[in-house]
Amino acid sequence: MRKKVTLKQLARELNLSISTVSKSLKNNPEISKKTIIRVHELADFYNYKPNALAVSLKSNKTKTIGVILPEILNHFFAKVLHGIEQEASRKGYKIVTCITNESYDKEVEYVEMLNHSSVDGFIVSLSQETQVFNKFEHFKKLKRDNVPIVMFDRVTEEIECDKVIVDDKQASEAAVNYLMDTGCKRIAVITTIDGLSVARLRLEGAKEAVATNNQISLIELSIKDSDSFEIEIEKFLDNNDIDAVLGVDEKAAAITINMSHKLGYKIPKDISVIGFTDGLLSKYSYPKLTTVSQHAEDIGAKAAQVLVNQLDDYVENYESKTEIVKTSLILRDSTC
């Protein structure tokens, strides 16, 4: 195996100063083209790579972002992660990703681990337990250490940091307005993500949509036990006279369609269904699901962009901001 060559060795072999070799590798205009070519040729021959630790010590940066997600099997978070990685890579950053599986304890553990690994900043969507417990001390510690944080989707006002969100309340209100415009009058709101900030906002939006129309009835179903999603939704559909369902999450909407088939209801003739997140369940359900697209890749790219801008362009007394990504209602066969 060929031994790893150093900058010092390249300089010695080329009979140049270390500074000249370093500048040549960066194509610095101060150095002649002839010298730059010589340096690059020898560096390529030895497959020279800069020492990452030395670079980080010199610049006080690792060019690495810590990403903490609540889950990865969810299509939304997978697409957000893709957007983060693409934008971070474009800006010269690498990412380290940790999955909490909705656990507060794991979230605390990963925050501490990544911070000790000297990532330059964090992109985070809170775990379900963190939001339910309302405990954020691990992020407050990061803020005290002046570590930049960008939260997305599941956020909290307890932490003063940049945030990238969609207007969940407005998106839900628009979806219910669409159902009413197509003649639906007995609308159910079903969620399997109770306790999350996004679920609360989407329910608020649905309630606001029907608040001034006394001809519309709104009924809620919140299911906490993942083992009983199908049973609870089937029982709910069987025992309530409804003509539309807004699934606060994609899973709730997809299960609604399946249980409606089981009970003999026709979609959308008997029940119209709208869900959130334009994922695989939406595209491959039967009929295909009308859905609120949150443009997950755009959220990820925007989160990375906001963090990198903060890392690359330090501003004293930086004021955090909230970026809002617009949603789209994608009409498919599950609504009239």
C-alpha positions in Angstrom: 0.0 0.0 0.0 1.4 3.4 -1.0 2.1 5.6 2.1 -0.1 8.7 2.4 1.9 11.7 1.2 1.9 15.0 3.1 2.0 18.6 1.9 5.5 18.8 3.3 6.6 15.9 1.2 5.2 17.3 -2.0 7.0 20.6 -1.3 10.3 18.8 -0.7 10.0 16.7 -3.9 9.1 19.7 -6.0 11.7 21.9 -4.3 9.0 24.5 -3.5 7.8 26.1 -0.3 4.9 24.5 1.5 3.0 27.8 1.1 3.5 27.7 -2.7 2.3 24.1 -3.0 -0.7 24.9 -0.8 -1.6 27.9 -3.0 -1.0 25.9 -6.2 -3.5 23.2 -5.1 -6.1 26.0 -4.6 -5.2 27.4 -8.1 -4.2 30.7 -6.5 -3.6 33.4 -9.2 -0.5 34.5 -7.4 1.2 31.2 -8.6 2.2 30.7 -12.2 0.2 28.2 -14.3 3.4 26.1 -14.9 3.9 25.7 -11.2 0.2 24.9 -10.6 0.3 22.2 -13.3 3.5 20.6 -11.8 2.0 20.6 -8.3 -1.3 19.1 -9.4 0.4 16.4 -11.5 2.5 15.2 -8.5 -0.5 15.5 -6.2 -2.6 13.3 -8.6 0.2 10.8 -8.9 0.3 10.3 -5.1 -3.5 10.7 -4.8 -2.8 13.5 -2.3 -5.8 14.6 -0.1 -5.6 17.4 2.5 -5.5 16.4 6.1 -9.1 17.0 7.2 -8.1 17.4 10.9 -5.4 20.0 10.0 -7.7 21.9 7.8 -10.4 22.0 10.5 -8.0 23.1 13.2 -6.7 25.9 11.0 -10.1 27.2 9.9 -11.9 26.3 13.2 -14.5 24.5 11.0 -15.1 20.9 10.2 -17.4 21.7 7.2 -19.8 19.1 8.7 -23.4 19.5 9.6 -25.3 17.3 12.1 -28.7 16.3 11.0 -31.2 14.8 13.5 -34.4 13.3 12.2 -37.3 11.7 14.1 -37.6 8.8 11.6 -36.4 7.9 8.1 -39.1 5.4 6.9 -41.5 8.3 6.5 -41.2 9.5 2.9 -41.3 13.1 3.9 -38.2 12.9 6.1 -36.4 10.9 3.5 -37.0 13.6 0.9 -36.0 16.3 3.3 -32.7 14.5 4.0 -32.1 14.3 0.2 -32.6 18.1 -0.1 -30.3 18.7 2.8 -27.5 16.5 1.4 -27.7 18.0 -2.1 -27.6 21.6 -0.9 -24.9 20.9 1.7 -22.7 19.1 -0.8 -23.1 21.9 -3.3 -21.8 24.3 -0.6 -18.9 22.1 0.3 -20.3 20.6 3.5 -20.8 17.0 4.5 -23.6 15.7 6.8 -23.8 13.2 9.6 -27.3 11.9 10.1 -28.9 10.5 13.3 -32.4 9.0 13.6 -34.1 9.3 17.0 -37.0 7.0 16.2 -39.2 9.5 18.1 -37.2 9.1 21.3 -36.3 12.1 23.6 -33.4 10.2 25.2 -31.9 9.3 21.8 -32.3 12.9 20.7 -30.4 14.1 23.8 -27.7 11.5 23.2 -27.2 12.3 19.5 -27.1 16.1 20.2 -24.3 15.5 22.7 -22.5 13.0 20.5 -22.5 15.3 17.4 -21.6 18.4 19.4 -18.6 16.6 20.9 -17.7 15.5 17.4 -17.4 19.2 16.5 -20.0 19.5 13.8 -20.4 23.2 12.8 -24.1 23.3 13.2 -27.4 21.3 13.4 -30.5 20.8 11.3 -33.2 19.2 13.5 -36.8 18.0 13.4 -38.0 17.3 16.9 -38.9 13.8 18.1 -42.5 13.1 19.2 -41.4 12.5 22.8 -39.5 15.8 22.9 -42.6 17.7 21.9 -44.9 15.7 24.2 -42.5 16.1 27.2 -41.8 19.8 26.3 -38.2 19.4 27.3 -35.5 21.3 25.3 -32.6 21.8 27.6 -30.2 19.9 25.2 -30.9 22.6 22.6 -30.6 25.4 25.1 -27.1 24.1 25.9 -26.2 24.4 22.2 -27.4 27.9 22.0 -25.4 28.8 25.1 -22.3 27.5 23.3 -23.3 29.6 20.2 -23.8 26.5 18.0 -26.1 27.4 15.1 -29.4 25.4 14.9 -32.0 25.3 12.1 -35.2 23.5 13.0 -37.7 22.3 10.4 -41.2 21.0 10.3 -41.5 20.0 14.0 -40.3 23.1 15.8 -40.7 24.9 19.1 -40.8 28.5 20.1 -38.9 27.6 23.2 -35.6 27.7 21.2 -34.6 30.9 19.5 -33.1 29.7 16.2 -33.7 29.7 12.5 -36.8 27.7 11.4 -38.0 26.3 8.1 -41.7 25.4 8.0 -44.8 25.3 6.0 -47.9 27.1 7.1 -49.6 23.9 8.3 -52.6 25.9 9.6 -53.3 27.6 6.3 -52.6 24.4 4.3 -55.2 22.5 6.4 -57.7 25.3 6.1 -57.3 25.3 2.3 -57.8 21.5 2.1 -61.0 21.7 4.1 -62.2 24.6 2.0 -61.7 22.5 -1.1 -63.8 19.7 0.5 -66.6 22.1 1.3 -66.4 23.6 -2.2 -67.0 20.1 -3.7 -70.1 19.7 -1.5 -68.8 17.9 1.5 -70.7 18.8 4.7 -69.8 16.2 7.3 -66.0 16.3 7.6 -63.7 14.2 9.8 -60.2 15.1 10.8 -58.1 12.0 11.6 -54.6 11.9 13.0 -52.1 9.3 14.1 -49.5 11.9 15.1 -51.2 13.4 18.1 -49.0 15.5 20.3 -46.9 17.0 17.5 -47.0 20.7 16.7 -47.9 20.1 13.1 -50.9 18.0 14.1 -52.2 20.8 16.4 -51.8 23.4 13.7 -53.5 21.3 11.1 -56.5 20.7 13.4 -56.7 24.5 14.1 -56.8 25.2 10.4 -59.6 22.7 9.8 -61.6 24.3 12.6 -61.1 27.8 11.3 -62.3 26.7 7.8 -65.7 25.6 9.2 -66.0 28.2 12.0 -68.3 30.5 10.1 -70.4 27.9 8.3 -73.1 26.4 10.5 -74.1 23.9 7.8 -70.8 22.1 8.1 -70.0 19.6 10.9 -66.5 18.7 12.0 -65.6 15.6 14.0 -62.1 14.6 15.3 -60.4 11.2 15.7 -57.0 11.1 17.4 -55.3 7.7 17.7 -52.2 7.2 19.9 -51.6 3.5 19.8 -49.9 2.4 16.5 -51.2 -1.1 16.9 -54.8 0.0 16.7 -54.7 2.5 13.8 -56.7 0.3 11.4 -59.2 -1.0 14.0 -59.9 2.5 15.3 -60.4 4.1 11.9 -62.6 1.2 10.7 -64.8 1.6 13.8 -64.9 5.3 13.4 -66.0 5.2 9.7 -68.6 2.5 10.5 -70.1 4.5 13.4 -70.1 8.0 12.0 -72.0 9.5 9.1 -69.3 11.4 7.2 -68.7 12.4 3.6 -65.1 13.5 3.8 -61.9 12.9 5.7 -58.8 15.1 6.2 -55.9 12.9 7.2 -53.6 15.0 9.3 -50.8 12.7 8.2 -50.4 10.5 5.2 -50.8 7.2 7.1 -54.2 8.3 8.5 -55.4 9.1 5.0 -54.1 5.9 3.4 -55.7 3.7 6.2 -59.0 5.6 5.7 -59.0 4.6 2.1 -58.3 1.0 2.9 -60.9 0.8 5.6 -63.5 2.5 3.5 -63.0 -0.2 0.8 -63.4 -2.9 3.5 -66.7 -1.3 4.7 -68.0 -1.0 1.1 -67.8 2.7 0.7 -66.8 4.1 -2.6 -64.0 6.7 -2.8 -64.7 9.6 -3.6 -68.5 9.0 -4.3 -69.3 8.2 -0.6 -66.2 9.7 1.1 -63.7 12.1 -0.2 -60.2 11.9 1.3 -57.3 14.3 1.5 -53.9 13.6 3.2 -50.7 15.4 4.0 -47.3 14.6 2.5 -47.0 13.6 -1.2 -45.3 10.3 -0.5 -45.4 6.8 -1.9 -48.7 6.0 0.0 -50.4 8.9 -1.8 -49.1 8.0 -5.3 -49.8 4.3 -5.1 -53.0 4.0 -3.0 -56.2 3.1 -4.8 -57.6 5.5 -5.8 -54.6 7.8 -5.8 -54.7 10.2 -2.8 -55.4 13.9 -3.1 -52.7 15.4 -0.9 -51.1 18.5 0.5 -47.5 18.5 -0.7 -45.1 20.2 1.7 -42.3 20.1 -1.0 -40.0 18.2 1.3 -36.9 18.5 -0.8 -37.3 22.3 -0.9 -37.6 22.3 2.9 -34.4 20.3 3.2 -32.5 22.5 0.7 -33.7 25.7 2.4 -32.7 24.4 5.9 -29.2 23.6 4.6 -29.0 26.9 2.8 -30.0 28.9 5.9 -27.5 27.1 8.1 -24.6 27.3 5.7 -25.2 31.0 5.2 -25.0 31.5 8.9 -21.8 29.4 9.2 -20.0 31.0 6.2 -21.1 34.6 6.9 -20.8 35.3 10.6 -22.9 38.2 11.8 -22.6 39.6 15.3 -25.9 39.8 17.1 -27.5 37.5 14.5 -31.3 37.6 14.5 -33.0 34.3 13.8 -35.7 34.1 11.2 -38.5 31.7 10.1 -38.7 30.7 6.4 -42.0 29.5 5.1 -42.2 27.1 2.2 -45.5 27.2 0.3 -47.6 24.0 0.1 -49.6 22.8 -2.9 -52.8 20.8 -3.0 -52.3 18.0 -5.5 -55.7 16.8 -6.8 -56.0 13.1 -7.5 -58.8 10.5 -7.6 -59.7 10.4 -3.9 -61.7 13.7 -4.1 -64.5 14.9 -6.3 
